[in-house]
């Protein structure tokens, strides 16, 4: 997951990394640790 700041205050771009193989695809759309490391303090119950 790549989190980029923008020129607009408090707006970030969250770009998930997609992993794929013969079984299909997976991407992590939420990581509490990665969000907190980037100053995003939000917690999801279900994604």
Secondary structure, DSSP 4 states (H G I P E B T S, - for coil): -EEEE-SSTT-EEEEPPEEEETTEEEE----HHHHHHTT-----S--
